Amino acid sequence: MGHQFRVYMTQNDESSLVSTLRSEFEVVVMRPVYYSDEDRVVDTLPDFDCSPTDRQLALTSAEFIDRVVVTRFPKGHTRIDLINSSVIEFTRCKIDGRNLRPGRFWYQLQAKEATKSVEFKKWSAKIFRFIKRSLVKLETSLESYSGQEAEAQSKEGELELTAW
């Protein structure tokens, strides 16, 4: 079982949120797939027109970084196990012309191979509450939130917040 919600954020919205998460909660942003240990942690969010592998990120606490489960593959890349690790998946939004496609925050409560710690469950719930309070709740059938800039650009007709 997991928890998730959709988000609509511009690149500025994302950068601002991630910066706040880093400073207030010591969140570490990682690439779920990387080729060298130096590339594992993301210091600066890639631009929106980044490669598909940089559209999905993993958030964890500095406290849980040692609990991140990875698989190293013979071809040289490493993949974070998003189900069994103490991480929150952050799939970034995508702009397609005037259409802003949603991103998502998601985490799995129950690991397949081990029980997730009580500390992670409390931390991830706290991060979700903070993110939701930082964004604008949208009146949609699915639980969705918008960043301030995305909301303003949507109201001005500059961006259309679309389904997938």
C-alpha positions in Angstrom: 0.0 0.0 0.0 1.3 3.5 -0.8 0.4 7.1 -0.6 0.4 9.5 -3.6 -0.9 12.7 -4.9 -0.6 14.6 -8.2 1.1 18.0 -8.6 1.3 20.7 -11.2 4.4 22.7 -10.8 6.5 24.9 -13.0 10.3 24.5 -12.9 10.4 27.5 -10.5 7.8 25.9 -8.2 9.8 22.7 -8.1 13.1 24.4 -7.4 11.5 26.5 -4.6 9.9 23.5 -3.0 13.0 21.3 -3.2 15.1 24.1 -1.8 12.8 24.4 1.2 12.7 20.7 1.7 16.5 20.6 1.8 16.8 23.4 4.2 14.0 22.6 6.6 14.0 18.8 6.5 17.5 17.9 5.3 16.0 16.1 2.3 18.5 14.5 -0.1 17.4 14.3 -3.8 18.7 11.3 -5.7 18.5 9.9 -9.2 16.8 6.5 -9.2 19.2 5.4 -11.9 22.8 6.5 -12.0 26.1 5.5 -13.5 28.6 6.6 -10.8 28.3 7.3 -7.1 29.1 11.0 -7.8 25.9 11.2 -10.0 23.6 9.7 -7.3 22.8 13.0 -5.5 21.1 15.8 -7.5 22.4 19.2 -6.4 20.5 21.3 -8.9 17.2 20.1 -10.6 17.7 19.5 -14.3 15.7 21.7 -16.7 12.2 20.6 -17.7 13.5 19.5 -21.1 15.8 17.0 -19.4 16.2 13.3 -20.3 13.4 11.0 -19.1 15.7 9.5 -16.5 15.9 12.9 -14.8 12.1 13.3 -14.6 11.9 10.8 -11.8 13.7 11.5 -8.6 13.9 9.9 -5.1 13.7 12.0 -2.0 15.1 10.7 1.3 16.3 12.0 4.6 20.0 12.3 5.4 19.1 10.0 8.3 17.8 7.3 5.9 20.5 7.5 3.1 22.1 4.2 4.3 18.7 2.5 4.0 18.4 3.1 0.3 18.4 -0.3 -1.4 20.2 -0.4 -4.7 20.9 -3.0 -7.4 24.1 -2.6 -9.4 23.9 -3.9 -13.0 26.8 -5.4 -15.1 26.4 -2.7 -17.7 27.5 -0.1 -15.2 24.3 1.5 -13.9 22.8 1.4 -10.5 19.1 1.5 -9.7 17.4 2.5 -6.5 14.7 0.0 -5.4 11.8 2.5 -4.9 9.6 -0.1 -3.3 12.0 -1.4 -0.6 13.9 1.8 0.1 13.1 4.6 2.5 12.4 7.1 -0.2 9.6 9.2 -1.7 9.4 9.1 -5.4 9.0 12.5 -7.1 8.0 12.3 -10.7 8.4 15.7 -12.2 5.9 17.6 -14.3 6.3 18.0 -18.0 5.5 21.0 -20.2 4.2 20.1 -23.7 3.6 23.4 -25.4 1.0 25.2 -23.2 0.1 21.9 -21.5 1.5 21.2 -18.0 1.3 17.5 -17.4 1.2 16.4 -13.8 3.9 15.0 -11.7 3.5 12.9 -8.6 4.8 12.3 -5.1 4.5 8.7 -4.0 5.9 6.4 -1.4 5.3 2.8 -0.5 4.3 2.1 3.1 5.0 -1.6 3.1 8.2 -3.0 1.5 8.1 -6.3 -0.3 11.2 -7.7 1.4 11.2 -5.9 4.7 9.1 -3.7 6.9 9.7 0.0 6.5 10.7 1.7 9.7 8.4 3.7 12.0 10.8 6.6 11.6 10.4 6.6 7.8 6.7 6.3 8.0 6.5 9.4 10.3 9.0 11.3 8.2 7.3 10.6 4.9 3.9 11.6 6.4 5.4 14.8 7.7 7.0 15.6 4.3 3.6 14.9 2.5 1.8 17.2 5.0 4.4 20.0 4.4 4.2 19.7 0.6 0.4 19.8 0.6 0.3 22.8 2.8 2.9 24.5 0.6 0.8 24.1 -2.6 -2.7 25.0 -3.7 -5.3 22.2 -3.5 -7.2 21.8 -6.8 -10.8 20.8 -7.1 -10.4 17.6 -9.1 -11.5 14.0 -8.8 -8.0 12.9 -8.0 -6.0 14.5 -5.1 -4.1 17.2 -6.9 -2.1 20.3 -5.9 -0.6 23.1 -7.8 2.5 25.4 -7.2 1.9 29.1 -7.0 3.4 29.9 -10.4 1.6 27.1 -12.1 -1.7 28.2 -10.6 -1.2 31.8 -11.6 -0.2 30.9 -15.2 -3.2 28.6 -15.4 -5.6 31.4 -14.3 -4.0 33.8 -16.8 -4.4 31.2 -19.6 -0.7 30.8 -20.2 -0.7 27.1 -19.1 -3.3 24.4 -19.2 -3.2 21.9 -16.3 -3.9 18.7 -18.1 -4.5 15.1 -17.2 -1.7 12.7 -18.0 
